């Protein structure tokens, strides 16, 4: 029963790589300024209990939800406004393409192997310095304070980027290589 306009979503295994503890702590600071937002984290993994303890410690039980692994993440993406990638590294970050395909605005860490390239260095979304709370909060403010045209253009750019990763596009590239 969360509102699409006030829901942030992140998707991934609950592991150190995905840096969800940072995200939960950043969300805590974020909620001091934007208290109407909620955070959904889709995924399961070995850090689940640690993350649940962090949520309780910060008294975020009514704002941060670990919903577990889901075969189909698109229904969750559809009910969110902003996709957040907090990873320390990626390989290459296909969840960004899923979020872009679903027309969600993206804020991502500048971690190695994917996000900066997929977001075309900020042309297709918002990029913050990995593991930096101040950078995350700054970019989130930029996102929230951006005009509708800027957000729309970033979503359009991301949608175009998603087309580069279709099976048909890979077929065309392979066909050119073989010819």
Secondary structure, DSSP 8 states (H G I E B T S, - for coil): ---GGGEEEEES-SSGGGTHHHHHHHHHHHHHH-TT-EEEEEB--TTHHHHHHHHHHTT-TTTEEEEE--S--HHHHHT-SEEEE--SB-SS-HHHHHHHHTT-EEEEE--BTTHHHHTGGGTTSEEE-TT-HHHHHHHHHHHHHS-HHHHHHHHHHHHHHHHTTSHHHHHHHHHHHH-
